[in-house]
Amino acid sequence: MSKLAKYLISDLKGDWSKPSIKFFRSNGAYGYIMWLTIINSYFQKKNISIEKLVIDVETYASRRTVIDFISKGVEAKFIKKINSTEDKRKIFIEPTKITLQEYSEWSNEFVKSVV
């Protein structure tokens, strides 16, 4: 367990060269939760709407903060918005290739630290 704790401390203090991870982590708990929720939904092949993200992090950030954060993530090309084919009012969020690649690299290092 000590190895994991040391890795996590180092990981969170580290100067990240991965811009998508740095982006999500630089916004407190809600950014981190949104990052992992978006990634998790993607790998489970489940669509996640902006509304669902707002609800998931409402304890940590206001609706306006979450929507602004999503807009910044889209502008930085870390996430993308996709309109629902069934309901044009519903917008889903997906990670971009760079976010998926950086998550993959990060998670591989994380897993190595646990073993």
Z-matrix of the N, CA and C atoms (Angstrom, degrees):
N
C 1 1.458
C 2 1.521 1 111.62
N 3 1.308 2 116.56 1 -33.03
C 4 1.451 3 120.01 2 179.75
C 5 1.526 4 110.94 3 -61.92
N 6 1.319 5 116.89 4 -37.74
C 7 1.467 6 121.20 5 179.23
C 8 1.528 7 110.15 6 -62.08
N 9 1.325 8 116.39 7 -42.28
C 10 1.461 9 120.90 8 178.97
C 11 1.527 10 110.37 9 -65.18
N 12 1.316 11 116.86 10 -46.10
C 13 1.464 12 120.70 11 -179.91
C 14 1.529 13 110.60 12 -59.89
N 15 1.315 14 116.50 13 -44.00
C 16 1.469 15 120.13 14 178.66
C 17 1.520 16 110.96 15 -62.15
N 18 1.329 17 116.22 16 -42.18
C 19 1.463 18 119.60 17 179.10
C 20 1.524 19 110.44 18 -62.10
N 21 1.330 20 116.94 19 -46.95
C 22 1.463 21 120.30 20 -177.33
C 23 1.531 22 111.40 21 -63.08
N 24 1.313 23 117.02 22 -40.72
C 25 1.468 24 120.14 23 177.54
C 26 1.518 25 109.81 24 -61.97
N 27 1.310 26 115.86 25 -48.71
C 28 1.460 27 121.00 26 179.76
C 29 1.526 28 110.63 27 -61.61
N 30 1.307 29 115.83 28 -42.72
C 31 1.459 30 121.85 29 -178.66
C 32 1.523 31 111.15 30 -62.00
N 33 1.323 32 117.03 31 -45.88
C 34 1.463 33 120.28 32 -177.62
C 35 1.525 34 112.64 33 -73.19
N 36 1.321 35 117.52 34 -30.00
C 37 1.462 36 121.25 35 178.69
C 38 1.524 37 112.32 36 -83.10
N 39 1.321 38 115.66 37 -22.14
C 40 1.460 39 121.21 38 -172.56
C 41 1.507 40 114.30 39 -58.94
N 42 1.317 41 114.78 40 152.59
C 43 1.458 42 121.34 41 174.43
C 44 1.524 43 106.48 42 -85.85
N 45 1.309 44 116.44 43 102.38
C 46 1.456 45 120.91 44 -173.26
C 47 1.511 46 112.44 45 -74.95
N 48 1.306 47 113.80 46 129.22
C 49 1.462 48 119.67 47 174.46
C 50 1.526 49 110.14 48 -91.99
N 51 1.308 50 116.76 49 -3.91
C 52 1.464 51 121.49 50 178.79
C 53 1.533 52 108.27 51 -93.95
N 54 1.315 53 116.94 52 104.66
C 55 1.467 54 119.85 53 -172.15
C 56 1.529 55 115.33 54 -61.23
N 57 1.326 56 118.24 55 -34.59
C 58 1.471 57 118.12 56 -178.58
C 59 1.528 58 110.44 57 -68.77
N 60 1.318 59 116.96 58 -41.41
C 61 1.467 60 120.18 59 179.26
C 62 1.524 61 109.64 60 -65.96
N 63 1.308 62 116.56 61 -42.69
C 64 1.468 63 121.05 62 177.90
C 65 1.531 64 110.06 63 -59.12
N 66 1.330 65 116.62 64 -42.05
C 67 1.460 66 121.12 65 179.15
C 68 1.525 67 111.31 66 -59.82
N 69 1.317 68 116.94 67 -52.29
C 70 1.465 69 119.83 68 -176.93
C 71 1.521 70 112.06 69 -66.27
N 72 1.309 71 117.47 70 -37.89
C 73 1.463 72 120.81 71 -178.80
C 74 1.522 73 113.34 72 -75.64
N 75 1.291 74 117.92 73 -22.09
C 76 1.464 75 120.29 74 -176.22
C 77 1.528 76 112.15 75 -77.16
N 78 1.303 77 116.94 76 1.87
C 79 1.464 78 120.59 77 -177.14
C 80 1.527 79 112.66 78 -119.68
N 81 1.308 80 116.87 79 36.85
C 82 1.454 81 121.46 80 174.19
C 83 1.517 82 113.69 81 65.14
N 84 1.312 83 114.71 82 -161.15
C 85 1.465 84 121.10 83 -174.97
C 86 1.529 85 111.79 84 -60.25
N 87 1.330 86 117.37 85 -40.12
C 88 1.456 87 117.92 86 -175.89
C 89 1.529 88 112.12 87 -65.61
N 90 1.318 89 118.50 88 -36.05
C 91 1.461 90 121.04 89 177.88
C 92 1.519 91 111.26 90 -65.72
N 93 1.312 92 115.43 91 -43.12
C 94 1.461 93 121.28 92 -179.78
C 95 1.527 94 110.62 93 -65.44
N 96 1.330 95 116.45 94 -44.20
C 97 1.472 96 120.97 95 179.30
C 98 1.529 97 110.46 96 -65.22
N 99 1.322 98 116.77 97 -41.49
C 100 1.466 99 119.63 98 178.56
C 101 1.518 100 110.82 99 -63.30
N 102 1.316 101 117.35 100 -43.32
C 103 1.472 102 122.46 101 178.43
C 104 1.514 103 110.37 102 -55.02
N 105 1.328 104 116.52 103 -54.24
C 106 1.464 105 120.37 104 -177.28
C 107 1.526 106 112.28 105 -67.92
N 108 1.324 107 117.41 106 -34.10
C 109 1.468 108 121.00 107 178.35
C 110 1.528 109 110.89 108 -67.37
N 111 1.320 110 116.71 109 -43.30
C 112 1.472 111 121.15 110 178.77
C 113 1.525 112 110.20 111 -64.16
N 114 1.321 113 116.78 112 -45.05
C 115 1.469 114 121.35 113 178.93
C 116 1.525 115 110.39 114 -63.18
N 117 1.318 116 116.60 115 -47.00
C 118 1.464 117 121.06 116 -179.15
C 119 1.528 118 111.11 117 -60.34
N 120 1.319 119 116.99 118 -45.64
C 121 1.471 120 120.67 119 179.20
C 122 1.522 121 110.74 120 -60.89
N 123 1.313 122 116.48 121 -41.48
C 124 1.463 123 121.00 122 179.68
C 125 1.525 124 110.84 123 -59.71
N 126 1.329 125 117.07 124 -49.38
C 127 1.465 126 120.10 125 -177.50
C 128 1.528 127 113.22 126 -71.35
N 129 1.325 128 116.97 127 -23.92
C 130 1.465 129 120.44 128 175.01
C 131 1.527 130 111.70 129 -85.99
N 132 1.332 131 115.09 130 -0.57
C 133 1.463 132 122.14 131 -179.63
C 134 1.535 133 111.85 132 58.29
N 135 1.344 134 114.34 133 39.67
C 136 1.456 135 121.23 134 177.46
C 137 1.529 136 108.31 135 -116.14
N 138 1.304 137 116.09 136 134.21
C 139 1.454 138 119.67 137 176.28
C 140 1.518 139 109.83 138 -72.88
N 141 1.321 140 115.41 139 139.51
C 142 1.468 141 119.48 140 174.47
C 143 1.523 142 108.03 141 -121.71
N 144 1.297 143 115.01 142 126.14
C 145 1.461 144 120.38 143 -177.34
C 146 1.524 145 110.74 144 -88.85
N 147 1.310 146 114.40 145 162.32
C 148 1.465 147 119.72 146 175.43
C 149 1.525 148 108.75 147 -58.89
N 150 1.313 149 116.49 148 -41.48
C 151 1.470 150 120.83 149 -179.35
C 152 1.528 151 111.71 150 -59.63
N 153 1.321 152 117.06 151 -41.68
C 154 1.468 153 121.62 152 178.89
C 155 1.534 154 110.08 153 -64.67
N 156 1.327 155 117.34 154 -41.16
C 157 1.465 156 120.04 155 177.47
C 158 1.525 157 111.36 156 -63.00
N 159 1.319 158 116.53 157 -41.31
C 160 1.465 159 120.57 158 178.26
C 161 1.530 160 109.54 159 -58.81
N 162 1.312 161 116.53 160 -45.97
C 163 1.466 162 121.05 161 -179.21
C 164 1.528 163 111.11 162 -66.06
N 165 1.331 164 117.25 163 -40.18
C 166 1.464 165 121.20 164 -178.49
C 167 1.521 166 113.49 165 -62.79
N 168 1.320 167 117.53 166 -30.51
C 169 1.471 168 119.37 167 -176.27
C 170 1.527 169 113.17 168 -115.14
N 171 1.324 170 117.35 169 15.66
C 172 1.460 171 119.56 170 -176.52
C 173 1.529 172 113.27 171 -61.20
N 174 1.317 173 117.69 172 -22.57
C 175 1.459 174 121.37 173 176.93
C 176 1.524 175 111.15 174 -69.84
N 177 1.320 176 116.75 175 -26.29
C 178 1.462 177 121.99 176 -172.60
C 179 1.521 178 114.51 177 -108.39
N 180 1.318 179 117.77 178 -20.41
C 181 1.466 180 120.27 179 -176.06
C 182 1.523 181 110.43 180 -154.91
N 183 1.314 182 114.97 181 151.13
C 184 1.465 183 120.25 182 178.41
C 185 1.526 184 110.58 183 -74.56
N 186 1.296 185 114.67 184 164.21
C 187 1.473 186 121.05 185 177.60
C 188 1.532 187 110.33 186 -56.12
N 189 1.321 188 117.46 187 -46.62
C 190 1.467 189 122.24 188 -179.61
C 191 1.530 190 110.56 189 -60.69
N 192 1.332 191 117.23 190 -41.66
C 193 1.463 192 121.13 191 179.86
C 194 1.522 193 110.51 192 -62.70
N 195 1.320 194 116.93 193 -44.09
C 196 1.465 195 121.49 194 -179.71
C 197 1.533 196 110.61 195 -64.80
N 198 1.303 197 117.30 196 -45.08
C 199 1.468 198 121.00 197 -179.52
C 200 1.532 199 110.34 198 -64.70
N 201 1.332 200 116.73 199 -41.27
C 202 1.471 201 119.75 200 176.45
C 203 1.522 202 111.15 201 -63.23
N 204 1.316 203 116.26 202 -41.05
C 205 1.463 204 121.68 203 178.96
C 206 1.533 205 110.50 204 -62.33
N 207 1.316 206 116.80 205 -43.90
C 208 1.468 207 121.02 206 177.50
C 209 1.529 208 109.93 207 -60.87
N 210 1.313 209 117.12 208 -44.25
C 211 1.470 210 120.39 209 179.03
C 212 1.525 211 111.38 210 -60.09
N 213 1.329 212 116.85 211 -42.19
C 214 1.467 213 120.62 212 177.80
C 215 1.525 214 111.08 213 -64.85
N 216 1.342 215 116.24 214 -38.85
C 217 1.464 216 120.53 215 178.40
C 218 1.516 217 112.49 216 -65.68
N 219 1.327 218 116.47 217 -37.24
C 220 1.470 219 121.30 218 176.72
C 221 1.523 220 109.50 219 -67.81
N 222 1.331 221 116.32 220 -45.54
C 223 1.465 222 121.17 221 179.66
C 224 1.528 223 111.32 222 -60.36
N 225 1.344 224 116.36 223 -37.97
C 226 1.471 225 120.88 224 179.98
C 227 1.527 226 112.12 225 -81.15
N 228 1.330 227 116.61 226 -4.42
C 229 1.470 228 123.32 227 179.34
C 230 1.535 229 113.40 228 67.50
N 231 1.349 230 115.98 229 34.94
C 232 1.463 231 121.41 230 175.17
C 233 1.526 232 111.11 231 -97.46
N 234 1.320 233 115.96 232 -24.36
C 235 1.464 234 122.03 233 175.99
C 236 1.524 235 107.55 234 -139.31
N 237 1.327 236 115.02 235 162.79
C 238 1.460 237 118.96 236 177.44
C 239 1.525 238 109.44 237 -135.24
N 240 1.315 239 114.26 238 150.47
C 241 1.464 240 121.59 239 177.27
C 242 1.520 241 108.44 240 -96.64
N 243 1.315 242 115.04 241 139.13
C 244 1.463 243 120.90 242 178.22
C 245 1.528 244 108.05 243 -132.27
N 246 1.323 245 116.47 244 124.91
C 247 1.462 246 120.44 245 178.26
C 248 1.520 247 110.23 246 -73.77
N 249 1.308 248 115.73 247 139.32
C 250 1.461 249 121.79 248 176.12
C 251 1.521 250 109.37 249 -66.07
N 252 1.307 251 115.91 250 139.12
C 253 1.468 252 119.44 251 177.21
C 254 1.526 253 110.95 252 -77.94
N 255 1.334 254 116.47 253 -21.71
C 256 1.462 255 121.12 254 -178.31
C 257 1.526 256 113.11 255 -88.43
N 258 1.338 257 115.59 256 -34.93
C 259 1.458 258 120.71 257 -177.13
C 260 1.531 259 107.45 258 -140.37
N 261 1.307 260 117.13 259 104.61
C 262 1.470 261 122.38 260 -174.75
C 263 1.531 262 113.18 261 -60.97
N 264 1.325 263 116.90 262 -17.89
C 265 1.463 264 120.03 263 178.95
C 266 1.520 265 111.84 264 -77.90
N 267 1.317 266 116.53 265 -22.17
C 268 1.465 267 121.51 266 -177.17
C 269 1.523 268 109.80 267 -88.29
N 270 1.337 269 114.88 268 131.86
C 271 1.463 270 120.47 269 179.85
C 272 1.523 271 109.13 270 -122.52
N 273 1.322 272 114.51 271 129.23
C 274 1.461 273 121.07 272 178.88
C 275 1.519 274 110.53 273 -100.08
N 276 1.318 275 115.44 274 156.10
C 277 1.459 276 122.21 275 179.21
C 278 1.519 277 108.68 276 -116.67
N 279 1.334 278 116.05 277 135.59
C 280 1.469 279 122.45 278 176.28
C 281 1.515 280 109.46 279 -133.16
N 282 1.319 281 116.76 280 150.47
C 283 1.470 282 119.01 281 173.94
C 284 1.527 283 109.82 282 -74.17
N 285 1.311 284 116.14 283 151.72
C 286 1.465 285 120.48 284 175.34
C 287 1.529 286 109.08 285 -87.26
N 288 1.315 287 115.82 286 173.91
C 289 1.467 288 120.42 287 -179.31
C 290 1.516 289 112.13 288 -58.50
N 291 1.326 290 117.69 289 -40.79
C 292 1.467 291 119.96 290 -179.19
C 293 1.523 292 110.83 291 -65.10
N 294 1.307 293 117.49 292 -39.95
C 295 1.460 294 120.72 293 178.60
C 296 1.525 295 110.39 294 -64.91
N 297 1.321 296 117.00 295 -42.36
C 298 1.465 297 120.73 296 178.40
C 299 1.525 298 111.29 297 -65.26
N 300 1.319 299 116.95 298 -41.76
C 301 1.463 300 120.78 299 179.87
C 302 1.530 301 110.52 300 -64.33
N 303 1.317 302 117.18 301 -46.17
C 304 1.466 303 120.43 302 -178.93
C 305 1.523 304 111.40 303 -68.21
N 306 1.320 305 117.37 304 -35.98
C 307 1.465 306 119.80 305 175.53
C 308 1.524 307 110.07 306 -63.34
N 309 1.313 308 116.92 307 -42.88
C 310 1.464 309 121.56 308 179.70
C 311 1.528 310 110.69 309 -59.88
N 312 1.320 311 116.89 310 -46.19
C 313 1.465 312 120.79 311 178.82
C 314 1.524 313 110.67 312 -62.91
N 315 1.335 314 116.60 313 -44.86
C 316 1.460 315 121.48 314 179.91
C 317 1.531 316 110.94 315 -62.83
N 318 1.329 317 116.84 316 -45.86
C 319 1.463 318 119.91 317 -176.87
C 320 1.524 319 111.86 318 -67.24
N 321 1.326 320 117.46 319 -34.14
C 322 1.471 321 120.04 320 175.60
C 323 1.520 322 110.92 321 -61.97
N 324 1.328 323 116.51 322 -43.88
C 325 1.472 324 120.55 323 177.03
C 326 1.531 325 110.78 324 -64.34
N 327 1.307 326 116.39 325 -39.17
C 328 1.470 327 120.97 326 179.32
C 329 1.523 328 110.60 327 -62.01
N 330 1.326 329 116.28 328 -48.09
C 331 1.468 330 121.27 329 -179.67
C 332 1.531 331 110.47 330 -60.90
N 333 1.327 332 117.22 331 -42.28
C 334 1.462 333 120.73 332 177.63
C 335 1.524 334 112.00 333 -59.14
N 336 1.321 335 116.49 334 -33.67
C 337 1.476 336 120.21 335 -178.80
C 338 1.509 337 112.34 336 -71.51
N 339 1.315 338 117.28 337 -24.45
C 340 1.465 339 121.86 338 -177.88
C 341 1.527 340 111.16 339 -82.89
N 342 1.325 341 116.37 340 -30.85
C 343 1.467 342 121.19 341 -175.71
C 344 1.503 343 111.23 342 -75.65
